[in-house]
Amino acid sequence: MSLQSRLQDPDDRPSDPTIAQPVAYLRRLVSSGRFHRDTGLGRIYHPGSASLRENVPNDSLHIVVHDDHISAHVDRVSPLDGLPDKRSRYSVSRAAAHNVVGAAQDLVRLLRGRKGDHRSHLDCEWVWEGYEPVPDRSHLLDPCAWSVHVEARVAGMLDDTRLRKALDTVLGHRPYDHDPLEVVDCPDDGALDAARRAVLGEPVTMAEWPPAVLRLAHHPEGDVLLVNVNHGAADGFSAVRVLEAVAGAYAGGEVAGPPLEFLAANDLPVRPASAPVSAVEAWYRTVVERVRDLLANPARIAPDGGVDEPGYGFHFVQLSVADTRRVANVHRQGTARNVLLAGLHLAIGEWNLDHGTPGRRIGVLVPVDLRPPEWRDEVIGNFSVTARVSTSRRHRSGARAALKAITAQKTRNKRFRTGVALLAALERNGLLPLWAKQSLVVLQPLTRNREVDTALLANVGWLEGAPAFGAEAGETTDVWFSLPAREPRSLCIGAVIVAGKLHLTFRYPRALFGADAARRFAESYVEHFLAVAERRW
């Protein structure tokens, strides 16, 4: 059967939707029972897309839809098991066979000098006319945006017209693919929280300019500017820089330096240094860590009061100047970042123990900024890599033990250049076909996300002063930022010191915590890291 005929509606009824009505057409394909729509594992292969695979073991039609683009090809071996009259699922053995066959085809193309060829026999676009695309297309997208959150509250009010001009100045007065700024009235904290969840749940694509959305929330206690930036276009350091640039343009009408360019292809001016150890030693350590990961997968934070709904919840904590100094002025064993890390390990361990899930290894990811000092205020992008810091139950026997274990591990990570090794691996795999790179990621769902870490602690360090929007707006009282927490039970804590005060943002999937549970966890965390700073235990 030809590809064109197989793309016809399953029942060949003239009244049924055609490809001119793509959303209805795709729904019809799914309801026909002939196609399996990817969820979970399948979305790893095609993030942000809708993927439909025909329920046949061989020569299976595979359709991929991304935004307004549709492509299709025939897979010689389907990664699905099952028959058309049964529920199809991914099979490890068939997925392996699928990849082997794909590798052989890619190798043949490479040897024939046709490395760039793709197996697609259909590649087209549609234009949305007469539709409201957002409601119909929302089911094609992940429930939460993979993006960076940053926000600032001022004591007074911000003018939306002036804010739009500031945004134009910062972005270089280039035309927008979408309106990046929306103004909402928030009469109370509940409405503000709803506005925050809405903007952070809105997918932000790098295919449109700018790769960010903003909300200006008018609040009785002072306006709040909420910013959501695609994580591929900006890391935490860059997101804070965007906020500072917008504030400066709003206050003075101009911004120092060139306009911010999110999507410029900026390479690091120098390559990250290789680890000062032998290749054999580095390889041996990597193998040992991978075996440990498989045998002792990271613990999950015990859920408490969560709801079965997509999206994130937020809790904010601001320390006094005195308490911030207790953490930031630690000159004994470990640095302020190690103190925050040790406190987080202790807090998660105690939380899980209180919820009946004691023990197990806890793994916390820590972003490391690779940009040189001269790029700190000018270049926008994602130049961070992450390194894992793990503890066992023995390491969490007290504040001293936790701080000692984490300090030693951070020292080892620096010696072995943990995180940077990923960049070196990516640089060396230019001959690997796309399927092989995807397979490296697909190992996580095959092991039920065993290697997904317990939490993420992101610290962007000190800001000498809060981003200032000018005298008319009043003092900037709060600055918060966070990175995405992987669902369903991970947690991100974003830390930034502004004007001598530590600001902590707890960003969590709504399935993990309720509001009261988030507050109790945050109080426990603060208590633990202050105890580590004092080493009272």
Summary of the structure (lengths in Angstrom):
residues: 537
radius of gyration: 24.9
end to end distance: 72.6
largest distance: 76.9
contacts: 1645
relative contact order: 0.12
helix: 36%
strand: 22%
